[in-house]
Amino acid sequence: MTQTVESSERGARNPAGGWPSVPEGYRASEMYRAVSDACYVYRYRDLEHNLWKFGWRQARKRILRHGALSGEWENRGHGELRLRRRGLEVRLDDGTKRLIGWKELQEFVRARRY
């Protein structure tokens, strides 16, 4: 006995066929600025280079290889950020927090280079 799934059920949650890269309530410019700041702050871990050159899983391993993460919030004037094992945690000026996962972080890095 086979079971069929109707095509209308597949995209019921999001008819566009994918999840938006920046959720509602967050401007794309804020996220790009946060990723740019993170690339500057964590340049000693080669954050941008690893995310650009390797897949996000291998880049994560290479970045975390440099030692334990401090867990302290870094500030460059546009809000605070810190690198975690789960990704980049951003605290914007209005007090909202957002976690950018490694895969999404890689997409932002690749989009800002070219």
ABEGO torsion letter per residue (X at the ends): XBBBBBAAAAAAABAAGBBBABBBGBBAAAAAAAAAAAAAAAAAAGAAAAAAABBAAAAAAAAAAAEBBAGBBBBAGAEBBBBBAAEBBBBBAAGBBBBBBAAAAAAAAAAAAX
